[in-house]
Amino acid sequence: MSDDVSTQIHEAIESAITENPVILFMKGTPDQPMCGFSARTVAILQSVGTPFAAVNILPDPRIRQELSTISNWPTIPQLFVDGEFVGGCDIVTEMYESGELQEALGVEAGENGANGAPTPEPAAQEPAPLSIENRL
């Protein structure tokens, strides 16, 4: 990857983190997560009720590479709140269950989760239609 393209992607990611109070870098989109960890993180954020931006890292592998250099975290999803890296799915889940996530997002924990409330599960996804590669 050329240094110019790498720098552009890096700057675009940093800009997105700065411009969005809550942003989730994930596999897929909130409407169609492409992995269970991303789906669970989206379900937690949606249950808390705080609006969030989302970036699908799948279309360009360079996004994931540059994101990992910014966060120093190898896995996806990655949640940022007020420009600070929060963590991945496991950390977001633990924070949700303890009420720390709601506090970080400025939401009353009693209203949306924590205090013994179960962690929300992602909505069941319809299986993708069967796709066969045409090699003729």
N, CA, C and O atoms as a GROMACS GRO file, in nm:
protein
  544
    1MET      N    1   0.086  -0.116   0.000
    1MET     CA    2   0.000   0.000   0.000
    1MET      C    3   0.090   0.123   0.000
    1MET      O    4   0.187   0.130   0.076
    2SER      N    5   0.058   0.216  -0.085
    2SER     CA    6   0.140   0.337  -0.093
    2SER      C    7   0.122   0.421   0.032
    2SER      O    8   0.017   0.416   0.097
    3ASP      N    9   0.224   0.498   0.066
    3ASP     CA   10   0.218   0.582   0.185
    3ASP      C   11   0.107   0.686   0.174
    3ASP      O   12   0.042   0.718   0.273
    4ASP      N   13   0.084   0.740   0.051
    4ASP     CA   14  -0.021   0.840   0.033
    4ASP      C   15  -0.159   0.784   0.064
    4ASP      O   16  -0.238   0.846   0.134
    5VAL      N   17  -0.188   0.664   0.011
    5VAL     CA   18  -0.318   0.602   0.034
    5VAL      C   19  -0.332   0.567   0.182
    5VAL      O   20  -0.437   0.589   0.241
    6SER      N   21  -0.228   0.512   0.241
    6SER     CA   22  -0.229   0.478   0.382
    6SER      C   23  -0.257   0.601   0.468
    6SER      O   24  -0.337   0.596   0.561
    7THR      N   25  -0.192   0.711   0.436
    7THR     CA   26  -0.211   0.836   0.509
    7THR      C   27  -0.354   0.887   0.493
    7THR      O   28  -0.414   0.933   0.590
    8GLN      N   29  -0.408   0.879   0.371
    8GLN     CA   30  -0.546   0.924   0.347
    8GLN      C   31  -0.646   0.842   0.428
    8GLN      O   32  -0.738   0.898   0.488
    9ILE      N   33  -0.630   0.712   0.430
    9ILE     CA   34  -0.721   0.625   0.505
    9ILE      C   35  -0.708   0.653   0.654
    9ILE      O   36  -0.808   0.664   0.725
   10HIS      N   37  -0.584   0.666   0.700
   10HIS     CA   38  -0.559   0.694   0.842
   10HIS      C   39  -0.626   0.826   0.883
   10HIS      O   40  -0.692   0.833   0.987
   11GLU      N   41  -0.610   0.928   0.802
   11GLU     CA   42  -0.670   1.059   0.832
   11GLU      C   43  -0.823   1.053   0.826
   11GLU      O   44  -0.890   1.116   0.908
   12ALA      N   45  -0.877   0.977   0.732
   12ALA     CA   46  -1.023   0.964   0.721
   12ALA      C   47  -1.080   0.894   0.845
   12ALA      O   48  -1.185   0.932   0.895
   13ILE      N   49  -1.011   0.791   0.894
   13ILE     CA   50  -1.056   0.721   1.015
   13ILE      C   51  -1.049   0.814   1.135
   13ILE      O   52  -1.145   0.822   1.212
   14GLU      N   53  -0.937   0.884   1.150
   14GLU     CA   54  -0.924   0.976   1.263
   14GLU      C   55  -1.030   1.086   1.258
   14GLU      O   56  -1.084   1.125   1.361
   15SER      N   57  -1.059   1.135   1.138
   15SER     CA   58  -1.162   1.237   1.121
   15SER      C   59  -1.299   1.182   1.161
   15SER      O   60  -1.376   1.250   1.229
   16ALA      N   61  -1.330   1.060   1.119
   16ALA     CA   62  -1.459   0.998   1.154
   16ALA      C   63  -1.471   0.981   1.305
   16ALA      O   64  -1.578   1.004   1.361
   17ILE      N   65  -1.363   0.942   1.370
   17ILE     CA   66  -1.364   0.924   1.516
   17ILE      C   67  -1.388   1.058   1.585
   17ILE      O   68  -1.462   1.066   1.683
   18THR      N   69  -1.324   1.162   1.534
   18THR     CA   70  -1.336   1.296   1.593
   18THR      C   71  -1.474   1.355   1.571
   18THR      O   72  -1.529   1.420   1.660
   19GLU      N   73  -1.531   1.334   1.453
   19GLU     CA   74  -1.657   1.398   1.415
   19GLU      C   75  -1.781   1.328   1.471
   19GLU      O   76  -1.889   1.388   1.473
   20ASN      N   77  -1.768   1.205   1.516
   20ASN     CA   78  -1.884   1.129   1.564
   20ASN      C   79  -1.866   1.096   1.712
   20ASN      O   80  -1.770   1.029   1.750
   21PRO      N   81  -1.958   1.144   1.796
   21PRO     CA   82  -1.944   1.119   1.940
   21PRO      C   83  -1.938   0.969   1.973
   21PRO      O   84  -1.866   0.928   2.064
   22VAL      N   85  -2.014   0.888   1.900
   22VAL     CA   86  -2.012   0.743   1.920
   22VAL      C   87  -2.000   0.680   1.781
   22VAL      O   88  -2.085   0.702   1.694
   23ILE      N   89  -1.895   0.602   1.761
   23ILE     CA   90  -1.875   0.539   1.631
   23ILE      C   91  -1.827   0.396   1.650
   23ILE      O   92  -1.741   0.367   1.732
   24LEU      N   93  -1.886   0.308   1.571
   24LEU     CA   94  -1.854   0.166   1.576
   24LEU      C   95  -1.797   0.123   1.442
   24LEU      O   96  -1.862   0.138   1.338
   25PHE      N   97  -1.676   0.070   1.444
   25PHE     CA   98  -1.616   0.010   1.326
   25PHE      C   99  -1.648  -0.138   1.336
   25PHE      O  100  -1.613  -0.203   1.434
   26MET      N  101  -1.716  -0.190   1.234
   26MET     CA  102  -1.772  -0.324   1.242
   26MET      C  103  -1.765  -0.398   1.109
   26MET      O  104  -1.732  -0.339   1.005
   27LYS      N  105  -1.795  -0.526   1.114
   27LYS     CA  106  -1.810  -0.605   0.992
   27LYS      C  107  -1.957  -0.598   0.954
   27LYS      O  108  -2.043  -0.648   1.026
   28GLY      N  109  -1.984  -0.536   0.840
   28GLY     CA  110  -2.120  -0.518   0.795
   28GLY      C  111  -2.175  -0.384   0.839
   28GLY      O  112  -2.100  -0.290   0.866
   29THR      N  113  -2.307  -0.376   0.846
   29THR     CA  114  -2.375  -0.252   0.885
   29THR      C  115  -2.468  -0.284   1.003
   29THR      O  116  -2.496  -0.401   1.029
   30PRO      N  117  -2.515  -0.182   1.074
   30PRO     CA  118  -2.608  -0.210   1.184
   30PRO      C  119  -2.732  -0.289   1.138
   30PRO      O  120  -2.784  -0.372   1.213
   31ASP      N  121  -2.778  -0.262   1.017
   31ASP     CA  122  -2.895  -0.335   0.964
   31ASP      C  123  -2.860  -0.476   0.919
   31ASP      O  124  -2.946  -0.564   0.915
   32GLN      N  125  -2.734  -0.497   0.885
   32GLN     CA  126  -2.692  -0.628   0.838
   32GLN      C  127  -2.549  -0.659   0.883
   32GLN      O  128  -2.455  -0.655   0.804
   33PRO      N  129  -2.534  -0.689   1.013
   33PRO     CA  130  -2.400  -0.723   1.062
   33PRO      C  131  -2.352  -0.853   0.997
   33PRO      O  132  -2.430  -0.943   0.969
   34MET      N  133  -2.222  -0.859   0.974
   34MET     CA  134  -2.166  -0.975   0.905
   34MET      C  135  -2.087  -1.068   0.998
   34MET      O  136  -2.022  -1.161   0.952
   35CYS      N  137  -2.094  -1.043   1.130
   35CYS     CA  138  -2.036  -1.138   1.225
   35CYS      C  139  -2.112  -1.125   1.356
   35CYS      O  140  -2.173  -1.021   1.383
   36GLY      N  141  -2.108  -1.228   1.436
   36GLY     CA  142  -2.181  -1.230   1.562
   36GLY      C  143  -2.135  -1.124   1.660
   36GLY      O  144  -2.217  -1.068   1.733
   37PHE      N  145  -2.006  -1.096   1.664
   37PHE     CA  146  -1.954  -0.996   1.758
   37PHE      C  147  -2.004  -0.857   1.721
   37PHE      O  148  -2.042  -0.779   1.808
   38SER      N  149  -2.004  -0.827   1.592
   38SER     CA  150  -2.058  -0.698   1.547
   38SER      C  151  -2.207  -0.690   1.576
   38SER      O  152  -2.256  -0.587   1.621
   39ALA      N  153  -2.280  -0.799   1.552
   39ALA     CA  154  -2.424  -0.802   1.577
   39ALA      C  155  -2.454  -0.780   1.725
   39ALA      O  156  -2.546  -0.705   1.758
   40ARG      N  157  -2.378  -0.843   1.812
   40ARG     CA  158  -2.402  -0.828   1.956
   40ARG      C  159  -2.374  -0.684   2.002
   40ARG      O  160  -2.449  -0.628   2.081
   41THR      N  161  -2.266  -0.626   1.950
   41THR     CA  162  -2.231  -0.488   1.988
   41THR      C  163  -2.338  -0.391   1.941
   41THR      O  164  -2.375  -0.299   2.014
   42VAL      N  165  -2.388  -0.410   1.819
   42VAL     CA  166  -2.496  -0.326   1.768
   42VAL      C  167  -2.621  -0.342   1.855
   42VAL      O  168  -2.685  -0.242   1.888
   43ALA      N  169  -2.655  -0.464   1.892
   43ALA     CA  170  -2.774  -0.488   1.976
   43ALA      C  171  -2.761  -0.415   2.110
   43ALA      O  172  -2.859  -0.358   2.159
   44ILE      N  173  -2.642  -0.416   2.168
   44ILE     CA  174  -2.621  -0.347   2.295
   44ILE      C  175  -2.637  -0.197   2.276
   44ILE      O  176  -2.708  -0.132   2.353
   45LEU      N  177  -2.573  -0.141   2.173
   45LEU     CA  178  -2.583   0.004   2.149
   45LEU      C  179  -2.727   0.045   2.122
   45LEU      O  180  -2.773   0.148   2.171
   46GLN      N  181  -2.798  -0.035   2.044
   46GLN     CA  182  -2.937  -0.002   2.014
   46GLN      C  183  -3.025  -0.010   2.138
   46GLN      O  184  -3.118   0.069   2.154
   47SER      N  185  -2.996  -0.104   2.227
   47SER     CA  186  -3.077  -0.117   2.349
   47SER      C  187  -3.056   0.000   2.442
   47SER      O  188  -3.146   0.039   2.516
   48VAL      N  189  -2.935   0.057   2.440
   48VAL     CA  190  -2.905   0.173   2.524
   48VAL      C  191  -2.976   0.296   2.469
   48VAL      O  192  -3.013   0.386   2.545
   49GLY      N  193  -2.996   0.301   2.337
   49GLY     CA  194  -3.073   0.409   2.277
   49GLY      C  195  -2.993   0.530   2.236
   49GLY      O  196  -3.050   0.633   2.198
   50THR      N  197  -2.861   0.522   2.241
   50THR     CA  198  -2.778   0.634   2.198
   50THR      C  199  -2.749   0.621   2.049
   50THR      O  200  -2.707   0.515   2.004
   51PRO      N  201  -2.772   0.727   1.973
   51PRO     CA  202  -2.739   0.721   1.830
   51PRO      C  203  -2.588   0.698   1.812
   51PRO      O  204  -2.507   0.749   1.888
   52PHE      N  205  -2.554   0.621   1.709
   52PHE     CA  206  -2.414   0.597   1.680
   52PHE      C  207  -2.390   0.587   1.531
   52PHE      O  208  -2.478   0.546   1.454
   53ALA      N  209  -2.270   0.625   1.491
   53ALA     CA  210  -2.229   0.609   1.351
   53ALA      C  211  -2.163   0.472   1.340
   53ALA      O  212  -2.112   0.418   1.438
   54ALA      N  213  -2.164   0.417   1.220
   54ALA     CA  214  -2.102   0.287   1.198
   54ALA      C  215  -2.024   0.289   1.067
   54ALA      O  216  -2.065   0.352   0.970
   55VAL      N  217  -1.912   0.219   1.067
   55VAL     CA  218  -1.829   0.206   0.946
   55VAL      C  219  -1.808   0.058   0.920
   55VAL      O  220  -1.762  -0.016   1.007
   56ASN      N  221  -1.844   0.016   0.801
   56ASN     CA  222  -1.821  -0.122   0.757
   56ASN      C  223  -1.676  -0.134   0.711
   56ASN      O  224  -1.635  -0.067   0.616
   57ILE      N  225  -1.599  -0.217   0.778
   57ILE     CA  226  -1.457  -0.230   0.743
   57ILE      C  227  -1.433  -0.333   0.633
   57ILE      O  228  -1.321  -0.345   0.584
   58LEU      N  229  -1.536  -0.406   0.592
   58LEU     CA  230  -1.517  -0.516   0.497
   58LEU      C  231  -1.483  -0.473   0.354
   58LEU      O  232  -1.406  -0.544   0.288
   59PRO      N  233  -1.536  -0.362   0.301
   59PRO     CA  234  -1.509  -0.332   0.161
   59PRO      C  235  -1.361  -0.307   0.129
   59PRO      O  236  -1.319  -0.327   0.016
   60ASP      N  237  -1.283  -0.263   0.227
   60ASP     CA  238  -1.143  -0.232   0.201
   60ASP      C  239  -1.058  -0.278   0.319
   60ASP      O  240  -1.066  -0.218   0.426
   61PRO      N  241  -0.976  -0.382   0.303
   61PRO     CA  242  -0.896  -0.434   0.414
   61PRO      C  243  -0.799  -0.331   0.472
   61PRO      O  244  -0.750  -0.347   0.584
   62ARG      N  245  -0.770  -0.226   0.396
   62ARG     CA  246  -0.678  -0.123   0.447
   62ARG      C  247  -0.741  -0.045   0.562
   62ARG      O  248  -0.670   0.009   0.647
   63ILE      N  249  -0.875  -0.039   0.566
   63ILE     CA  250  -0.943   0.028   0.676
   63ILE      C  251  -0.909  -0.042   0.808
   63ILE      O  252  -0.872   0.022   0.906
   64ARG      N  253  -0.922  -0.173   0.807
   64ARG     CA  254  -0.893  -0.251   0.929
   64ARG      C  255  -0.747  -0.235   0.971
   64ARG      O  256  -0.718  -0.220   1.089
   65GLN      N  257  -0.659  -0.238   0.875
   65GLN     CA  258  -0.516  -0.225   0.904
   65GLN      C  259  -0.487  -0.090   0.969
   65GLN      O  260  -0.418  -0.084   1.071
   66GLU      N  261  -0.537   0.017   0.911
   66GLU     CA  262  -0.512   0.151   0.966
   66GLU      C  263  -0.584   0.171   1.099
   66GLU      O  264  -0.531   0.236   1.189
   67LEU      N  265  -0.704   0.116   1.111
   67LEU     CA  266  -0.779   0.127   1.236
   67LEU      C  267  -0.702   0.062   1.350
   67LEU      O  268  -0.695   0.117   1.461
   68SER      N  269  -0.643  -0.053   1.324
   68SER     CA  270  -0.566  -0.123   1.427
   68SER      C  271  -0.442  -0.046   1.469
   68SER      O  272  -0.399  -0.056   1.584
   69THR      N  273  -0.384   0.032   1.379
   69THR     CA  274  -0.269   0.114   1.418
   69THR      C  275  -0.314   0.231   1.506
   69THR      O  276  -0.238   0.276   1.592
   70ILE      N  277  -0.436   0.279   1.485
   70ILE     CA  278  -0.488   0.390   1.566
   70ILE      C  279  -0.526   0.341   1.706
   70ILE      O  280  -0.491   0.403   1.806
   71SER      N  281  -0.598   0.229   1.712
   71SER     CA  282  -0.651   0.180   1.839
   71SER      C  283  -0.555   0.088   1.912
   71SER      O  284  -0.567   0.068   2.033
   72ASN      N  285  -0.460   0.032   1.840
   72ASN     CA  286  -0.371  -0.071   1.894
   72ASN      C  287  -0.451  -0.191   1.943
   72ASN      O  288  -0.420  -0.253   2.045
   73TRP      N  289  -0.556  -0.222   1.867
   73TRP     CA  290  -0.647  -0.334   1.900
   73TRP      C  291  -0.666  -0.415   1.773
   73TRP      O  292  -0.700  -0.358   1.669
   74PRO      N  293  -0.645  -0.548   1.777
   74PRO     CA  294  -0.645  -0.625   1.653
   74PRO      C  295  -0.781  -0.671   1.601
   74PRO      O  296  -0.794  -0.702   1.483
   75THR      N  297  -0.883  -0.675   1.687
   75THR     CA  298  -1.009  -0.736   1.646
   75THR      C  299  -1.116  -0.633   1.616
   75THR      O  300  -1.106  -0.517   1.654
   76ILE      N  301  -1.219  -0.680   1.546
   76ILE     CA  302  -1.336  -0.600   1.510
   76ILE      C  303  -1.455  -0.667   1.576
   76ILE      O  304  -1.462  -0.790   1.576
   77PRO      N  305  -1.549  -0.594   1.630
   77PRO     CA  306  -1.573  -0.451   1.619
   77PRO      C  307  -1.486  -0.370   1.715
   77PRO      O  308  -1.425  -0.423   1.808
   78GLN      N  309  -1.484  -0.237   1.689
   78GLN     CA  310  -1.415  -0.144   1.776
   78GLN      C  311  -1.506  -0.023   1.798
   78GLN      O  312  -1.554   0.039   1.703
   79LEU      N  313  -1.528   0.008   1.925
   79LEU     CA  314  -1.616   0.119   1.961
   79LEU      C  315  -1.533   0.235   2.014
   79LEU      O  316  -1.442   0.217   2.096
   80PHE      N  317  -1.565   0.355   1.966
   80PHE     CA  318  -1.504   0.479   2.013
   80PHE      C  319  -1.614   0.569   2.066
   80PHE      O  320  -1.720   0.583   2.004
   81VAL      N  321  -1.590   0.630   2.182
   81VAL     CA  322  -1.684   0.725   2.242
   81VAL      C  323  -1.606   0.852   2.274
   81VAL      O  324  -1.505   0.849   2.343
   82ASP      N  325  -1.655   0.962   2.222
   82ASP     CA  326  -1.591   1.093   2.241
   82ASP      C  327  -1.443   1.090   2.204
   82ASP      O  328  -1.358   1.146   2.274
   83GLY      N  329  -1.413   1.023   2.093
   83GLY     CA  330  -1.277   1.019   2.041
   83GLY      C  331  -1.186   0.920   2.108
   83GLY      O  332  -1.070   0.906   2.068
   84GLU      N  333  -1.235   0.849   2.210
   84GLU     CA  334  -1.152   0.753   2.284
   84GLU      C  335  -1.194   0.611   2.249
   84GLU      O  336  -1.312   0.580   2.240
   85PHE      N  337  -1.094   0.525   2.232
   85PHE     CA  338  -1.120   0.384   2.206
   85PHE      C  339  -1.175   0.320   2.334
   85PHE      O  340  -1.114   0.330   2.440
   86VAL      N  341  -1.290   0.254   2.323
   86VAL     CA  342  -1.353   0.187   2.436
   86VAL      C  343  -1.314   0.041   2.440
   86VAL      O  344  -1.270  -0.010   2.543
   87GLY      N  345  -1.330  -0.029   2.327
   87GLY     CA  346  -1.296  -0.170   2.322
   87GLY      C  347  -1.377  -0.243   2.217
   87GLY      O  348  -1.446  -0.184   2.135
   88GLY      N  349  -1.366  -0.375   2.223
   88GLY     CA  350  -1.438  -0.462   2.132
   88GLY      C  351  -1.563  -0.519   2.198
   88GLY      O  352  -1.609  -0.467   2.299
   89CYS      N  353  -1.616  -0.623   2.141
   89CYS     CA  354  -1.743  -0.680   2.185
   89CYS      C  355  -1.741  -0.722   2.331
   89CYS      O  356  -1.834  -0.690   2.406
   90ASP      N  357  -1.638  -0.794   2.374
   90ASP     CA  358  -1.634  -0.843   2.512
   90ASP      C  359  -1.631  -0.728   2.612
   90ASP      O  360  -1.702  -0.732   2.713
   91ILE      N  361  -1.550  -0.627   2.583
   91ILE     CA  362  -1.540  -0.512   2.674
   91ILE      C  363  -1.671  -0.435   2.675
   91ILE      O  364  -1.718  -0.395   2.782
   92VAL      N  365  -1.731  -0.413   2.558
   92VAL     CA  366  -1.859  -0.342   2.551
   92VAL      C  367  -1.966  -0.420   2.628
   92VAL      O  368  -2.047  -0.359   2.699
   93THR      N  369  -1.967  -0.551   2.616
   93THR     CA  370  -2.064  -0.634   2.689
   93THR      C  371  -2.045  -0.621   2.839
   93THR      O  372  -2.141  -0.601   2.913
   94GLU      N  373  -1.920  -0.632   2.886
   94GLU     CA  374  -1.892  -0.618   3.029
   94GLU      C  375  -1.932  -0.479   3.080
   94GLU      O  376  -1.989  -0.466   3.188
   95MET      N  377  -1.900  -0.376   3.001
   95MET     CA  378  -1.934  -0.240   3.041
   95MET      C  379  -2.086  -0.221   3.046
   95MET      O  380  -2.137  -0.153   3.135
   96TYR      N  381  -2.157  -0.282   2.952
   96TYR     CA  382  -2.303  -0.274   2.950
   96TYR      C  383  -2.360  -0.337   3.077
   96TYR      O  384  -2.447  -0.280   3.143
   97GLU      N  385  -2.311  -0.456   3.109
   97GLU     CA  386  -2.364  -0.530   3.224
   97GLU      C  387  -2.336  -0.459   3.356
   97GLU      O  388  -2.415  -0.471   3.450
   98SER      N  389  -2.225  -0.387   3.364
   98SER     CA  390  -2.190  -0.316   3.488
   98SER      C  391  -2.250  -0.176   3.495
   98SER      O  392  -2.251  -0.114   3.601
   99GLY      N  393  -2.300  -0.125   3.381
   99GLY     CA  394  -2.353   0.011   3.376
   99GLY      C  395  -2.250   0.114   3.332
   99GLY      O  396  -2.283   0.231   3.314
  100GLU      N  397  -2.123   0.072   3.315
  100GLU     CA  398  -2.018   0.165   3.273
  100GLU      C  399  -2.042   0.219   3.133
  100GLU      O  400  -2.012   0.336   3.106
  101LEU      N  401  -2.096   0.138   3.045
  101LEU     CA  402  -2.121   0.183   2.908
  101LEU      C  403  -2.226   0.293   2.909
  101LEU      O  404  -2.208   0.396   2.844
  102GLN      N  405  -2.334   0.271   2.980
  102GLN     CA  406  -2.439   0.371   2.987
  102GLN      C  407  -2.384   0.501   3.045
  102GLN      O  408  -2.419   0.610   2.998
  103GLU      N  409  -2.299   0.491   3.146
  103GLU     CA  410  -2.236   0.609   3.206
  103GLU      C  411  -2.149   0.682   3.103
  103GLU      O  412  -2.154   0.804   3.093
  104ALA      N  413  -2.070   0.606   3.029
  104ALA     CA  414  -1.983   0.665   2.926
  104ALA      C  415  -2.064   0.734   2.817
  104ALA      O  416  -2.019   0.832   2.758
  105LEU      N  417  -2.184   0.681   2.791
  105LEU     CA  418  -2.270   0.737   2.687
  105LEU      C  419  -2.365   0.844   2.741
  105LEU      O  420  -2.439   0.905   2.665
  106GLY      N  421  -2.362   0.867   2.872
  106GLY     CA  422  -2.448   0.969   2.932
  106GLY      C  423  -2.593   0.926   2.942
  106GLY      O  424  -2.684   1.009   2.931
  107VAL      N  425  -2.616   0.796   2.963
  107VAL     CA  426  -2.751   0.741   2.973
  107VAL      C  427  -2.767   0.680   3.112
  107VAL      O  428  -2.672   0.624   3.166
  108GLU      N  429  -2.886   0.692   3.169
  108GLU     CA  430  -2.913   0.631   3.299
  108GLU      C  431  -2.911   0.480   3.284
  108GLU      O  432  -2.984   0.424   3.202
  109ALA      N  433  -2.827   0.413   3.362
  109ALA     CA  434  -2.816   0.267   3.354
  109ALA      C  435  -2.945   0.197   3.390
  109ALA      O  436  -2.977   0.093   3.332
  110GLY      N  437  -3.022   0.252   3.485
  110GLY     CA  438  -3.148   0.188   3.524
  110GLY      C  439  -3.250   0.186   3.412
  110GLY      O  440  -3.334   0.097   3.406
  111GLU      N  441  -3.242   0.286   3.322
  111GLU     CA  442  -3.338   0.294   3.212
  111GLU      C  443  -3.308   0.193   3.102
  111GLU      O  444  -3.398   0.130   3.047
  112ASN      N  445  -3.183   0.178   3.073
  112ASN     CA  446  -3.144   0.097   2.957
  112ASN      C  447  -3.032   0.001   2.994
  112ASN      O  448  -2.915   0.026   2.962
  113GLY      N  449  -3.065  -0.107   3.059
  113GLY     CA  450  -2.968  -0.210   3.087
  113GLY      C  451  -2.908  -0.200   3.226
  113GLY      O  452  -2.953  -0.119   3.308
  114ALA      N  453  -2.808  -0.281   3.252
  114ALA     CA  454  -2.739  -0.295   3.379
  114ALA      C  455  -2.838  -0.334   3.488
  114ALA      O  456  -2.950  -0.377   3.459
  115ASN      N  457  -2.798  -0.318   3.612
  115ASN     CA  458  -2.882  -0.353   3.726
  115ASN      C  459  -2.952  -0.487   3.707
  115ASN      O  460  -3.071  -0.500   3.734
  116GLY      N  461  -2.878  -0.586   3.661
  116GLY     CA  462  -2.933  -0.720   3.647
  116GLY      C  463  -3.004  -0.746   3.515
  116GLY      O  464  -3.048  -0.859   3.492
  117ALA      N  465  -3.016  -0.648   3.429
  117ALA     CA  466  -3.083  -0.670   3.300
  117ALA      C  467  -2.995  -0.758   3.212
  117ALA      O  468  -2.873  -0.740   3.209
  118PRO      N  469  -3.054  -0.853   3.143
  118PRO     CA  470  -2.972  -0.938   3.057
  118PRO      C  471  -2.917  -0.860   2.938
  118PRO      O  472  -2.977  -0.764   2.890
  119THR      N  473  -2.802  -0.904   2.891
  119THR     CA  474  -2.742  -0.844   2.773
  119THR      C  475  -2.828  -0.876   2.652
  119THR      O  476  -2.862  -0.993   2.630
  120PRO      N  477  -2.864  -0.776   2.573
  120PRO     CA  478  -2.950  -0.803   2.457
  120PRO      C  479  -2.879  -0.891   2.356
  120PRO      O  480  -2.759  -0.878   2.332
  121GLU      N  481  -2.954  -0.978   2.298
  121GLU     CA  482  -2.902  -1.065   2.192
  121GLU      C  483  -2.934  -1.003   2.058
  121GLU      O  484  -3.036  -0.937   2.042
  122PRO      N  485  -2.846  -1.024   1.960
  122PRO     CA  486  -2.875  -0.972   1.826
  122PRO      C  487  -2.998  -1.039   1.767
  122PRO      O  488  -3.030  -1.154   1.797
  123ALA      N  489  -3.067  -0.964   1.684
  123ALA     CA  490  -3.184  -1.018   1.615
  123ALA      C  491  -3.139  -1.131   1.523
  123ALA      O  492  -3.030  -1.127   1.465
  124ALA      N  493  -3.223  -1.230   1.510
  124ALA     CA  494  -3.190  -1.342   1.421
  124ALA      C  495  -3.180  -1.291   1.277
  124ALA      O  496  -3.268  -1.219   1.229
  125GLN      N  497  -3.075  -1.330   1.212
  125GLN     CA  498  -3.055  -1.289   1.073
  125GLN      C  499  -3.107  -1.398   0.980
  125GLN      O  500  -3.089  -1.517   1.005
  126GLU      N  501  -3.170  -1.355   0.875
  126GLU     CA  502  -3.212  -1.450   0.772
  126GLU      C  503  -3.087  -1.500   0.702
  126GLU      O  504  -2.997  -1.421   0.674
  127PRO      N  505  -3.079  -1.629   0.673
  127PRO     CA  506  -2.961  -1.677   0.602
  127PRO      C  507  -2.954  -1.614   0.463
  127PRO      O  508  -3.055  -1.590   0.398
  128ALA      N  509  -2.832  -1.590   0.422
  128ALA     CA  510  -2.812  -1.532   0.289
  128ALA      C  511  -2.857  -1.633   0.184
  128ALA      O  512  -2.844  -1.754   0.205
  129PRO      N  513  -2.908  -1.584   0.071
  129PRO     CA  514  -2.948  -1.678  -0.033
  129PRO      C  515  -2.825  -1.753  -0.084
  129PRO      O  516  -2.714  -1.700  -0.086
  130LEU      N  517  -2.847  -1.874  -0.124
  130LEU     CA  518  -2.739  -1.956  -0.178
  130LEU      C  519  -2.684  -1.889  -0.302
  130LEU      O  520  -2.758  -1.846  -0.391
  131SER      N  521  -2.554  -1.880  -0.307
  131SER     CA  522  -2.489  -1.817  -0.420
  131SER      C  523  -2.385  -1.913  -0.476
  131SER      O  524  -2.303  -1.966  -0.402
  132ILE      N  525  -2.390  -1.933  -0.603
  132ILE     CA  526  -2.295  -2.023  -0.669
  132ILE      C  527  -2.217  -1.941  -0.770
  132ILE      O  528  -2.274  -1.869  -0.853
  133GLU      N  529  -2.084  -1.953  -0.760
  133GLU     CA  530  -2.000  -1.879  -0.852
  133GLU      C  531  -2.009  -1.939  -0.991
  133GLU      O  532  -1.996  -2.060  -1.009
  134ASN      N  533  -2.029  -1.855  -1.089
  134ASN     CA  534  -2.036  -1.899  -1.228
  134ASN      C  535  -1.895  -1.903  -1.285
  134ASN      O  536  -1.832  -1.799  -1.301
  135ARG      N  537  -1.846  -2.023  -1.315
  135ARG     CA  538  -1.711  -2.039  -1.368
  135ARG      C  539  -1.711  -2.082  -1.513
  135ARG      O  540  -1.611  -2.131  -1.565
  136LEU      N  541  -1.825  -2.062  -1.577
  136LEU     CA  542  -1.834  -2.102  -1.718
  136LEU      C  543  -1.771  -2.000  -1.808
  136LEU      O  544  -1.769  -2.018  -1.930
   0.00000   0.00000   0.00000
